[in-house]
């Protein structure tokens, strides 16, 4: 497990203006297409959210929330039911607990600020998912965990993330994290609800995806996100103690998959010892 670190500075971030989101899901499709993830079979549900949640093959989902909003018509103030979409993916914490929890160092933070899982190093232990306050990493059929990469490959090529580039209404503003943070604070000063700033030490006090909404859509932020990340540093305490057990179990799984048909357990043990 990595030692606790100071929140990373520099890199990039995204400001998400929920007032501009029309729920078209173009960002969902762009994410699937750019990352080569296969489509997930969906079913009719009582909400507009489809697929219903993140998966190992679905790294971005537009969630829809219902709440009450005030509408002013002349001198009349009316309360009405409103639907607000929330594009959602890995939040890319400034000090990601998933990276600190991983016993094999499979999760790293790039200089661009992207929190990335190396599937070749991942052993499928699930500590990243247990440590994540946003329940983002998801396990695939191969036992590995997957999630949004912030399109770090595009950023390194001088491009914005695929979801940012494709949005038809300008929901996403991509740029250096200092500029994104400053813009978010300006929106907060206007009385808008902001999520992603001044959070707990558990995630480095902030995230690289920062959401803003007017009073009419702030209910979507309160329904999607906890007021503060709910998990504590205590979640990570068991990792060093369990490291050897996890690695041993992972090695046994790999040896089992690599064993030629018909070879007994004792035979492969002798071969791995060089006998």
C-alpha positions in Angstrom: 0.0 0.0 0.0 1.3 3.5 -0.8 1.8 5.9 2.0 -0.6 8.7 2.5 0.4 11.6 0.3 -0.2 15.3 -0.1 -3.0 16.1 -2.6 -1.5 16.4 -6.1 -1.3 19.8 -7.6 -1.1 20.5 -11.3 -2.7 18.4 -14.0 -6.2 18.9 -15.4 -9.8 19.0 -14.3 -13.4 19.3 -15.6 -16.2 21.6 -14.5 -19.6 20.1 -15.1 -22.5 22.6 -15.4 -25.6 20.6 -14.8 -27.8 23.5 -15.9 -26.7 22.9 -19.4 -27.1 19.1 -19.5 -30.0 17.9 -21.6 -29.5 14.2 -20.9 -28.7 13.3 -24.5 -26.1 10.7 -23.5 -23.7 11.7 -26.2 -20.9 11.6 -23.6 -21.9 8.0 -22.7 -21.6 6.9 -26.4 -18.3 8.8 -26.9 -16.8 7.2 -23.9 -17.8 3.7 -25.1 -16.5 4.4 -28.6 -13.1 6.0 -27.7 -12.2 3.3 -25.1 -13.4 0.4 -27.2 -15.8 -0.9 -24.6 -18.6 -3.2 -25.8 -22.1 -2.1 -25.3 -24.1 -3.3 -22.3 -27.5 -4.8 -22.9 -30.1 -2.5 -21.3 -33.7 -3.1 -20.3 -36.7 -0.9 -19.7 -36.7 0.7 -16.3 -38.9 3.1 -14.4 -36.1 5.8 -14.7 -34.4 7.4 -17.7 -31.0 6.1 -16.4 -29.8 3.4 -18.8 -27.5 1.4 -18.3 -28.6 1.6 -14.6 -25.1 1.9 -13.2 -21.4 1.8 -14.0 -19.9 -1.5 -15.1 -16.5 -2.8 -16.2 -17.6 -1.9 -19.7 -19.5 1.3 -18.9 -17.3 4.0 -17.6 -19.7 6.9 -17.9 -23.4 6.9 -17.1 -25.9 9.8 -17.2 -28.1 9.4 -14.1 -31.5 11.1 -13.9 -32.9 12.5 -10.7 -36.3 13.9 -9.8 -36.9 16.8 -7.4 -38.8 19.9 -6.8 -37.9 23.2 -8.5 -39.4 26.7 -8.1 -40.7 28.4 -11.2 -41.5 32.1 -11.3 -44.3 33.2 -13.6 -44.8 36.9 -13.2 -45.6 37.5 -9.5 -46.4 33.8 -9.0 -43.9 31.3 -7.5 -44.8 27.7 -8.4 -43.3 24.5 -7.2 -43.0 21.9 -9.9 -41.4 18.4 -10.4 -38.2 18.7 -12.3 -35.9 16.1 -13.9 -32.1 16.7 -13.8 -29.5 14.6 -15.6 -26.0 14.1 -14.0 -23.2 12.8 -16.2 -21.1 10.5 -13.9 -17.8 8.7 -14.0 -14.7 8.3 -11.8 -14.2 11.6 -9.9 -10.3 11.4 -10.1 -9.7 12.4 -6.5 -6.7 14.6 -5.7 -5.4 12.0 -3.3 -7.1 8.8 -4.5 -7.8 6.2 -1.7 -8.1 3.5 -4.3 -4.4 4.0 -5.2 -3.4 3.9 -1.6 -5.4 0.8 -1.0 -4.1 -1.3 -3.9 -1.6 -3.9 -2.4 0.3 -4.3 -5.7 0.6 -0.8 -7.0 -1.7 -1.4 -9.9 -3.3 2.1 -9.6 -1.2 5.2 -10.3 -1.8 8.9 -10.8 -0.3 10.4 -14.0 1.2 13.9 -14.2 -2.0 14.9 -15.9 -3.9 13.9 -12.7 -5.6 10.9 -14.2 -6.1 7.9 -11.8 -5.4 4.9 -13.9 -5.7 1.1 -13.2 -3.0 -1.1 -14.9 -5.0 -4.2 -15.8 -1.8 -6.2 -16.3 -0.9 -5.6 -12.6 -4.4 -5.8 -11.2 -5.0 -9.0 -9.2 -8.8 -8.5 -8.7 -8.6 -8.2 -4.9 -11.3 -5.5 -4.8 -9.5 -3.2 -2.3 -9.9 -0.3 -4.7 -13.6 -0.7 -4.8 -13.8 -1.0 -1.0 -11.8 2.2 -0.5 -13.6 4.3 -3.1 -16.3 6.5 -1.5 -18.0 6.8 -4.9 -18.2 3.1 -5.7 -16.5 3.5 -9.1 -14.1 0.6 -9.9 -16.1 -2.3 -11.3 -14.9 -5.9 -11.8 -14.9 -7.4 -15.3 -15.4 -11.0 -16.3 -11.7 -11.5 -16.3 -11.5 -10.6 -12.6 -9.8 -7.3 -13.2 -11.2 -3.9 -12.2 -11.9 -1.1 -14.7 -13.0 2.5 -14.7 -12.7 5.9 -16.4 -9.1 7.0 -17.3 -9.9 10.7 -17.8 -8.9 9.9 -21.4 -5.3 10.5 -20.4 -4.2 9.2 -23.8 -6.1 12.0 -25.5 -4.9 14.6 -23.0 -1.3 13.5 -23.7 -2.0 14.0 -27.4 -3.3 17.6 -26.8 -7.0 16.8 -26.9 -9.8 17.0 -24.4 -11.5 13.9 -23.0 -13.9 12.3 -25.5 -17.0 13.1 -23.5 -16.0 16.8 -23.2 -15.4 17.1 -26.9 -18.6 15.6 -28.0 -21.1 17.4 -25.7 -23.5 19.5 -27.9 -24.4 22.0 -25.1 -21.1 22.8 -23.5 -21.7 21.0 -20.2 -18.1 20.3 -19.7 -15.2 22.8 -19.3 -11.8 21.1 -19.5 -8.6 22.8 -18.4 -5.8 23.1 -15.9 -7.1 22.1 -12.4 -6.2 25.6 -11.0 -8.4 27.3 -13.6 -11.2 24.8 -13.0 -11.1 25.2 -9.3 -11.1 29.0 -9.6 -14.1 28.9 -12.0 -15.9 26.7 -9.5 -15.3 29.1 -6.7 -16.6 31.9 -8.8 -19.8 29.9 -9.4 -20.1 29.3 -5.7 -19.8 33.0 -5.0 -22.8 33.5 -7.3 -24.9 31.3 -5.0 -24.7 28.1 -7.1 -24.2 24.7 -5.5 -20.8 23.2 -6.0 -19.5 19.7 -5.4 -15.8 18.7 -5.6 -14.2 21.4 -3.5 -13.3 21.5 0.2 -14.1 17.9 0.9 -12.3 15.5 3.3 -8.7 14.6 3.7 -9.6 11.0 2.7 -9.7 12.0 -1.0 -7.2 14.9 -0.8 -9.9 17.5 -0.1 -11.2 17.6 -3.6 -11.8 15.9 -7.0 -10.9 16.7 -10.6 -14.5 16.5 -11.7 -16.3 19.4 -10.1 -20.1 19.9 -10.5 -22.1 23.1 -10.3 -25.8 23.7 -10.4 -28.4 26.4 -9.9 -30.9 26.2 -7.0 -33.4 24.6 -9.4 -31.1 21.6 -10.0 -29.1 21.4 -6.8 -31.3 18.4 -5.7 -29.5 16.3 -8.3 -26.1 17.0 -6.7 -27.5 16.2 -3.2 -29.0 12.9 -4.5 -25.9 11.8 -6.5 -23.2 12.8 -4.0 -22.7 12.5 -0.2 -22.2 15.8 1.6 -18.7 14.6 2.3 -17.1 11.3 1.3 -18.4 8.9 3.9 -15.4 6.5 4.2 -12.5 7.1 6.5 -8.8 6.3 6.6 -9.7 3.3 8.7 -10.8 1.5 5.6 -7.1 1.3 4.5 -5.7 -0.1 7.8 -6.2 -3.8 7.0 -4.3 -3.6 3.7 -0.7 -4.1 4.9 -1.8 -7.1 7.1 -3.6 -8.7 4.2 -1.0 -8.0 1.6 0.8 -11.4 1.7 -2.5 -13.3 1.8 -3.8 -11.4 -1.2 -0.7 -11.9 -3.2 -0.5 -15.6 -2.3 -4.1 -16.1 -3.4 -3.5 -14.2 -6.7 -0.4 -16.2 -7.4 -2.3 -19.5 -6.9 -5.0 -18.3 -9.3 -2.4 -17.4 -12.0 -0.6 -20.7 -11.6 -3.9 -22.6 -11.8 -4.8 -20.8 -15.1 -1.3 -21.5 -16.4 -1.2 -25.2 -15.5 -1.3 -27.4 -18.7 -4.2 -29.8 -18.9 -3.5 -33.0 -17.0 -0.7 -31.7 -14.9 -1.1 -32.3 -11.2 -0.8 -29.6 -8.5 2.4 -31.2 -7.2 4.0 -31.2 -10.6 3.6 -27.4 -11.1 4.8 -26.7 -7.6 8.0 -28.7 -8.4 8.5 -26.9 -11.7 8.1 -23.5 -10.0 10.8 -24.4 -7.5 13.1 -25.4 -10.3 13.1 -29.1 -9.6 
